[in-house]
Amino acid sequence: MAIENDRGLIIAGAGVALLLAATLLAYRNPSPLGPEVSPAVFSSSRAQAILKDLVGDDVPHPIGSAANSAVRERIVKRLTALGYATELQTGLVCNDFGYCGTPTNIIATYGGDVTGKDAVLLAAHYDSVPAGPGASDDGAGVASLLEIARNLSMMPARRHPIVLLATDGEEAGLLGAVLFTREHRLAGHVWAAVNMEARGVSGPSLMFETGTANAWLMHVYASAMMRPFTNSLCYVVYKMLPNNTDFTIFKAAEYQGFNFAFIGDVGHYHTPLDNWANASAGTMQHQGDNALSAVLALANSTDLRPAAQDSVFFDLFGRAVLIWPIAFVLPAALLALLLLLAQAVVLFRRGQLNARQATYGAIGALVNLLVGGALSLGVLALLQILGRAPPMSAPPWIAYPLAMHIGFSALALLSAGATAAWFARRAGFWGFWFGASLLVALLSVASAVAVPGASYLPLVAAWSAALAALPCLLAFVRGRTPAPGTVDFAAIAPALTLFAVLLPLLLLLYAALGAPAWPILTVTLCLAAGFSLPMLANAGRGARRFVTLLGAGVAFAGISITLLLPMYSPSWPQRINIEYWVDADSGRAHWWTQAASPRLPHAMASAAKFDPVARPRFAGYPVKGFFADAPALDLAAPQLTISAASGAPQAATQVELLVRSVRGAPTAFVVFPASARIQEVVVATQSGPLRAKLHTFRSGDTALVLANIPSAGLKFGIDGPAAPITVQIFDQSYGLPRELAEGQALQRARPQNATSSQDGDVTVVQRTVRLDPAAGR
């Protein structure tokens, strides 16, 4: 084959390699600054020393625990040493998802008295999940907040005061943020917030959410950040995920501001591996720099009432941010489509393109996407069938994903090579160029209408294709033959442009979504590889065969390597929780074990006689696990009683219920049957009655979850039916009963490549209560 015909492919391949290297270099964490730098400069070395003091014992500290109180005391001690007057805020609150609790927030202010609505809030949460010490989620955020408090104390006062808030109970349902915004006197004086979060333990600090004045805020962000890392598509994806942070509550309180997080090494998230040793100093440096810069920018702002307006934005290799108004997107997309259609008309008139070529080119571009999507979904299904990818209902990450990252990327090569082999002679260079350009132009119009935040990807590609083809079209209009390099440029430029804006997203995709990200990776790369089709049409048959075989070979190698590697490892373990359940009604007990993979490890399955078929944790619960009989202990059952009832017969009755854990368990949950139609409860709080919505299961049952319940119990009211109802009540404590040798044997049988997560191993006592509101009992 002639090198001249393949020149475009060679240049494009070299360009992709350079872009990948540039992207990896651009989004590395900054080097941590040492303790010797100025106290007014954020130093992750100092922040890490604070973090070690806070959580270096690697003890989990969920809301209400003794360890939680100890961490709180350490935070207050450090703020006091820096000269801040601290305040503790404690109260009972409920969120909109059926979770209630009594968090204790830590509050301090910088910059004088807060009088007007001009304060800026800097927030992080100090509680952890019960299963892990929370060094990165969100101990790193609290340590950074304390280091920033030191930085601020060394600076002159800003235009606006700054409120420092360490919330409690974030992991139990954003309870501390709810308490602050609902009841604290300073909440009404805050106009903007900067929140620090984590969904991993490493990686760059991503700004993934703003307030409603997005267009204004993004210009503030772009001018303040030295190493920006953000894009509007991340926010689109974030809103699709079942995740919330304290910023969700701040945003509901109409605060403007920014939400920062990092998501690298997500396998450690909410497990014992989220410890001080695994916290990344470079990540803390980036997160701290970002938070400090954002707080100072907002605290110096002259505009405290920016307009609620969205924008589309993305950073350029962590050096600058491109921003345009959301209203600009649809006209720009339509204009790009019209320009590309006008260029197609010129190509028709100059004899470079005919209807047959245009049709086959459009079909080829679409087939390329469909083939890539079908191949990637097929490979993912194969991995799941063979037990080398988690099921969709489990945490979707595996220990060694690199081979499949490369393999799924290679599927885009395979798809492009096969598509070119099928359609090259019929479409030709300009037919494929027209097809690929038309596809991205139509996608840019569709996304501008449906998801404007994601529109910049196809929009940039469409404009790049239109502009890159202009030199060729000018030559055709003048009756000249464009230089070969000019023709190649018409396809290379949009291909590399699309790769450049895609690669930062693709680096985040697996950490954010896990295995489902692989088909998305293939399809998006197919979209960019669509512009390789014109170059493949110009290249020889040997080049097309080489690209096809290379894609097939690399994909096969990736699959083979993944099949040979274990799905989990000690550094990236499977999540397996062991629960001991006592049914107070029957006096029987059982083990319930939830595993991330479809089957239990052999050693655990041998330690107890688990049923082979997974079943729900309790009736109506959405997640399934494996059951085994267990020795029954005489554990006191939780209580749910009617303390007051009023209402006319045959009508809805106002019922006051008291829930109490006799054995002092920190968590309880009450499940009402769907037939009762109880959607909310009324809880008495310091600021008055609060109507709290209940969590609804797929079965229609509703649940109230109570964290950190007082020993005397908690009263709440319902509008109950006049007829008796059957209610399930559970209380839950951390850990397994020490007197059960079988439980210790199960924990020992949990392999080294497995760990507890989230709530960890727990003991649950359940009972069924029949409530008769009409009879008052």
Secondary structure, 3 states (H helix, E strand, C coil): CCCCCCHHHHHHHHHHHHHHHHHHHHCCCCCCCCCCCCCCCCCHHHHHHHHHHHHCCCCCCCCCCHHHHHHHHHHHHHHHHCCCCCEEEECCEECCCCEEECCEEEEEEECCCCCCCCEEEEEEECCCCCCCCCHHHHHHHHHHHHHHHHHHHCCCCCCCCEEEEEECCCCCCCHHHHHHHHHCCCHHHEEEEEEECCCCCECCCEEEEECCCHHHHHHHHHHHCCCCCEEHHHHHHHHHCCCCCHHHHHHHCCCEEEEEECCECHHHCCCCCCCHHHCCHHHHHHHHHHHHHHHHHHHCCCCCCCCCCCEEEEEECCCEEEEEEHHHHHHHHHHHHHHHHHHHHHHHHCCCCCHHHHHHHHHHHHHHHHHHHHHHHHHHHHHHHCCCCCCCCCCCCCCCCHHHHHHHHHHHHHHHHHHHHHHHHHHHHHHHHHHHHHHHHHHHHHHHHHCHHHCHHHHHHHHHHHHHCHHHHHHHHCCCCCCHHHHHHHHHHHHHHHHHHHHHHHHHHHHHHCCCHHHHHHHHHHHHHCCHHHHHHHCCHHHHHHHHHHHHHHHHHHHHHHHHCCCCECCECEEEEEEEEEECCCCEEEEEEEECCCCCCHHHHHHCCCCCCCEECCCCCCCEEEEEEECCCCCCCCEEEEEEEECCCCCCEEEEEEEECCCCCCEEEEEECHHHCCCEEEEEECCEEEEEECEECCCCCEEEEEECCCCCCEEEEEEECCCCEEEEEEEEEECCCCCCHHHHHHHHHCCCCEECCCCCCEEEEEEEEEECCCCCC
